[in-house]
Amino acid sequence: MTSENADYSQSIANYGAAAVKKYRDISGIRNDNEIPEIFLGGQIAIGLHDEFRLQCHVERRYDLILRELGFPITQSVIDTFGSQRADAALYRDGKPFAIIELKICDERDRYGDKLERDLNKMRKLANKAGIEIYLGTLMTDVRKVECAKRRATIEEKLKGCFSAHSSLEPAGYGADWKWQFLAGRFR
């Protein structure tokens, strides 16, 4: 069991990094950034459940989370949250208390725009429901810009910091770039 104010960031980073390596092994992908987010969410949920005995849902709709917290599902809720889903939702005593969004931050998200979009989406839900929000990302080197430099730039853009990270990992199959899995609890 865990305390109600526990920070799961380091565990998310650890399970995220392990998931990337596991997916490389089971799928044979040539590039580690080809991992599907749903696989990341599932592996992180399994890890958090096993470590902390938390109930976890993968791809959990925001409207279901709100309903489980006692909010009526009005047209306004549907208009605001539509079919948005958390990559993982964490539950304690049958009630959701946190959501996790996961992104691959590689050349396709060079400046962290997708991360920022997901964080803003989560903030809307957190403001309404009062739940915790976690952001996890597989951050890669891009065009000779290493993870550490990208991290600082993206944290500035997000107006928050990733408090946890995995070790810096070489990409699979001899690729000439590195990656790191970052996670943090944001406000």
ABEGO torsion letter per residue (X at the ends): XBBAABBAAAAAAAAAAAAAAAAAAAAGBABAAABBAAAAAAAAAAAAAAAAGBBBBBGBBAAAAAAAAGBBBBAAAAAAAEABBBABBBBBGGBBABBBBBBBBBAABAAGAAAAAAAAAAAAAAAAAGBBBBBBBBBBBBGGBBAAAAAAAAAAAAGBBBABBBBBBBBBGGBABBBBBBBBBBX
